[in-house]
Structures are given as C-alpha cells and as structure tokens.
Amino acid sequence: MPAMESRSPSNAGYCTMSAPELNTGLLDEFSDALWLEDGLSRNTLESYRSDLRKFSEWLEKQSCSDGVLINATHSDLLGFLAYKVSTKVKASTTSRELSSLKRFYRFLLRQGKIQVDPSLNIDTPKLPRNLPKSLTEVEVEALLKVPDVERPLGLRDRAMLEVLYASGLRVSELVTLKVAQVSLNMGVVRVMGKGSKERLAPLGEEALDWINRYIIEARPVLLGGKISDALFVTARSAAMTRQAFWHLIKRHARQAGIDKPLSPHTLRHAFATHLLNHGADLRVVQLLLGHADISTTQIYTHVARERLKQLHAKHHPRG
C-alpha cells in the first residue's frame, strides 16, 4: 500500500476543532473574502459553498481522511475528481467544482493557513463550447407581436420583451429594474450587473416607445393605487420575479409557434447574435452585455460565423 501523504504541520492548531466546525469556519472566511474582493452575489457565494461542502462530505467518507478541508491533499482532490467521473456527473459540473476548489485553496495559501496548494497541477478539463440557443430575427418579431397590447398585462409583456431584445439585459436585471433606472430622455437604462458593476445600456426608439406607453397606460392600472419603485409589476401590484417572467416568455413563444428549446437568456443571445450579424464590433457587444472578459463574448462569433456560412452556401454560385 502506498504511503499516505503527510498533512501540513501548519494545520496542527486546528486539531482541537471538529471537522464540521472547522469546515464551516473556513467556508465563512472564504465567503467573506469573495464578497469583499469581488462583490459576488449571495447566490454565487452559496454555489461556492455548495461545491466545497460536497467535497468535504466526500472526504468524510474516505477511510484515510479526517474530513477536514484544510487537510486535503493532492491525492484527495484527484480521488474526488475520479469519483465524479465514475458517477458520470456532467463535465461542466465537475469543471465548476474544481474551479471552486482551486479558488478556495489559493485563498488558504494566501492566508497562510496551508503551506502547499493541493490543487496545483490539476488541470481543468476542456469543455466543448456549446453555442448559445438563439432565435432568428423573424422568430423574434413573431414573439414580440404575441402579447395583446390592448390589455395592461399584454402591454407590460410587450414592453418587457422589447427591452430585453433591445438592450441585451439578463433576465435578472430586467425584472429588478426600478423606474429611476430608466432615462426616457437619454434613451438608456442604468443596470447593476454581476459583481455590482454598473453599465448604461441603450434602449432604442422602439423599446422606449413601448416603455413610455406601458408607464402611462398599464402600470397605474396594475398598481391599483399602490406605490412601487419596481418598473415592471404584476397583476397583484408586486414586482415581477424571474420565474414568473420565464413562464410568461415560454407561453408567448408557444403562441408564436416557436418550438425550439428556450433558455432564460434566449433573447439576450439573440440580441448579441443579431448585432454581430449586422456588423457590430465584438468589443461593443462585450460592453453592451456587461461581460468582464472578451473571451465570454467570443462565443457569439461562432454563432455569427455559422450564419455567414449558411448565407454563403445559399447564395454563392459555388456554395
């Protein structure tokens, strides 16, 4: 039997604490650091904690481990990844969990809590780049025309869809918009995106017209005399939720005859793809989408390239 890897002597001071107590304390410190350094949302922080808890639960089941995250070795991490592969967990999930582990152990090393990073020399698996699902311009037009704009709810839905397609907002950004974030005079919406980063997104005349009409004709009816700072409200005068909007858009898509799979970002993907198809610069699209890294935006160049290939095959005499 191969010799077990020795645990770092710098961790000896933690031996008086139980594994759950120590792990919880470390995760609290790690989460606080992420929040202070990057301003990550509560959901993102909980995702990190969940990934690390899964690793600690796996460690506790190993006969050669004490279950303490700070004492994990390089072999422990490799064993955990091998276990993930054997249980046929999605590669994307394993990749995300490894990313969480790497960041956690870099944090511990930086804090002087460990002497060696056990995640060193463990490469993140390369994942196939899945092209985002999008809609054609014809499909978007059909979707936008579905809501009955003679009714307050229909007018609200049309305004929301127009804003989403015109600005490329995330659904979470759309449903949390406040009235004060929209400038009808300047034609922009002020958005607080991921990592509490603010950006200005242009709306375009069409979306501005629908917002203005919604605010004048529909929003007061939906509020029924109540006061709210939320731009888009429900029939109960409450702010729209992400889940409610997603049920709404799927219903409208069915009515529009769109039977392809949709995701919460479908119109955001359509926004980016159609901009590139019409010659927009990738850097501009990056700014409009609020991507911190241009590599995130580059996925859309593949979509646009496929469109160009289809046009070439259809119209070129040697296509």
N, C-alpha and C positions, 0 to 999 in steps of 0.2 A: 504493500500500500504506500503511495507517495506521501511524503511528509506534508503536514498541513502548513500553510503559510502562517508565519507569526503575525500576531496582531501588533499594531503600532504601540510602543510604550507610552506615547503621549496621551493615550486614551485611558491610562490606568486610573486617573482620578474620577472616572465615570462609573467605576465598578460598583459603587455603593447604591446606585440607582437601578431600578428595574428597567428592562428593555422598553416596555410601553412608555414609561415616564420619560426616559432619555430620548426616545424617538420623537415623542410629542414635543418636547422642549426644543429639539433641534429643528423640527419642522416649523415651529413657531418662529424661531430666529431666522430661518431661511425665508419664510413668507414675508416677514417684516422687512428683510433686506431687499427682496424683489419689489415690494411695494414702494420702498423709499427710493431705490435706484431707478426703476423703470415705470413706476406708477401703474403697475398691472391691475386689471380689474379683479374683483372678487372671484368671478368665475374662472379666470385664468389661474389665479393663485390656488384655487381649490383643485384644479386639474393637476397642478404640480404635486400637491399634497396627496392626491389620489394615486398618482403614479408611484410615489415613494412609499405610500402605505402598502401597495400591492407587493413591492419588493421586500418590505420588512416582514409582511405576512409570509412570503415565500421563504425568507431567511429563517423564520421561527420554526418552520417545518423540517429544516435541514439538521441532521444529527451532528454535523461538525460546526454548527454556527450557534452563536448565543442570541441571534435575532436583533442585535443592536446595529443600526445603520452605520454608525461611526466606525464600527469594527469590520465592516465588509471588506473583502479582499478582491483582487483582480479575478481570481478564480470564482468567487461568489457571483460576480457580475456576469462572467461568461456562462456559468451554470444557469443563471436566471434567464439569459437570452436563449440558451439551448432549450430550456423548458418551454419558453414561449413558442419557439419554432416547432417543438414536438406536439404542442397542443393546437397547432395550426391557427394561431392568432394572426390577424391581419398584419402584414409587414409594416403598414403605416402606423399601426398602434404600437408595435414593438419599437419602431424608429422614434416615435414620440416619447415613449417611456425611457429609452436610452438617453435621449436628449435631456429629459428631466434629471436623470441620474448624473449625467455629466455636469450639468449646471450645479447640482447640489454638492457634489464632491469638489468642484472647483471653489465653491463658497467655503466649504470646510477647510480646504487647504489655505485659502486666503486668510481665514480667521485663525489659522494656526492650530486648529483642532485635530488635524491629521498631518502626518509627515509626508505621506505618499498618496497621490490621487489614484485610486484603484480603477478609475475609468480610462486611464491613459492607454493609448494604443488599441483602443476598441473602436473600430470604425463604424460609423452609422451606415446601415445598408442603403444602397442606392435604390430609390423607388422609381417606378415608371411614372412619367409625368402625365397624369390624366388631364385631358383637355376639358376645361370647364364647359358644362352644358349651357347652351345659349339658344336664343331664338332668332329667326330671320326677321328682317325689317317688316315683311308682310305679316308675320305672326304677331309682332309687337303691335302693329297698327290694329290688328283684329282684337287683340287683348284690350287695348285702350278703349275701344269702342263698345265693349260689352256693358259696363255699368250704365244704369238708367239715370242719366243726369237730371231728370225731372224730379227725382226723389232725393231728399237730403243725404241718405246713405250712399246712393249711387253717385252723387256729386262729390261726396267725400272720397269714395273709392277711386273715381276718375282722377281727382287731384293727387291722391297718393301715388297712383301708378305713373302719372305724368312726371311727378317729382323724382321718383325712383329712376325712371328711364332717362330723364334729362340731366340728372346730377351724378348718377352712379353711387348714391349713398348705400351703405349697408342697411339691411332691414332694421337692425337695432338702432341705427342712427335716425332712420326715418320715423319710427314710432315714438321716439323720445324727443322729437323736435318740440321746442317751445315757440310760441308766437313771436317772441322777441328775437329769435334766431334768424328770422326771415326778413330780409330787406326788400320790399317790393320796389322801392325807388332805385336801388342799386342793382336789383336783379340777381341777388346772391343769397345763399343760405350759409350761416356760420355753423360749422359742425365740430363737435368734440369727438374725435375718433379714438382709436386704440392708443393706450398709453397716455391718455389725456392730452393728445396733440390736436390742436385746433387748426382747421383749414377753412377756406372760403370756397364754396362750390357754386359756379354759375348755374342758373336755372333755365334760361332761355325764355322767349316770349310766350310760347305755348303753355309751358308749365306755370309761368307767372299768371297768365290769364285764368287758368283753372284754380289756382290757389286763391286769387282775388275773388273769384266768383263763389268759391266754397266758403270763404270767410264772411262774405256778405250775405249769401243766401242760405247756406246749410248749417254752418257751425252754430249760429244763435238758436236755431231750431233744435239741434241735437243737445245743446246745453240746457235748454228749457229754463232759462233764467239763472242757472248756476254759474259759478265763476271757476275758470280753469286756465292755467297758463299753457296747457298742452295744445299744440296746434291741431292735431287730429284726434277727435274724440268719438266715442261710441254712442249708440242709442241710449245708453244709461248715463251719459254725460261724463263717463270716465275716460282716462287716457287709453289709447289703443295699445294692445300688447302685441309682442312679436308673434305669438302663437295664433292670436285672432287674425292678424293680418295674413299670416301664411295660409290659414284655412280659406280666407277670403280670395286670395290670389289663385289658389288651386281651383276654387269653384268657378271663378271667371275664366280661367284657362280652359276648363272643360266646356263652358258655354261657347268659347271662341273656337272650339274644335281642335285645340292643341292637345295631342295625346302623348307627346314626348315627356320623359321624366323631367320634373322641375325641382329646383333646389331653392332655398331661401335667397340665394344670390343670383338667380337666373337673369333678372333684369339688369343687375349690376354687370354681369358678364356680357349681356347684350350691349349695354352702354359702351363698354371698353372695346368690344369687338367691332362694333359699327363705327366707332371713332377711327380705329386703325384702318378699317376697310375704306374709309373716305379720306385717308391720307394724314391723319393726326400723328404727331411726333410721339414716340414712346415715352419720353420724359414728361410731356404734357399730361398724358394719360396717367402716369405714375402720380403726379401731383393731384390730379382730379380724384383719383381713387384713394389717396391718402396712404399709399404704400411707402414704408420707410426705406425699402430696398428695391432697386430697379429689377433685381432678379425675380421678385414676386410678380412684377408686371409683365415680364418677358414671356410668360406662359401664353399671353394673348397674341403674341406674334405668330405662334404656331397655328392658332385659330385663323388669323388673317391670311397666313400663307396657304392654308388648306383652301380657303375661299378663292384665292388668286389662282391656285392650281385648277380648281373646278371651272373658273371662268375661262382659263386658257384652253382647257380640254374641250369646252363647249364651243368657243368662238374662233380659235385659231385653226387655220386650214390643216395644220399638221398636228393638231392636238390629239 
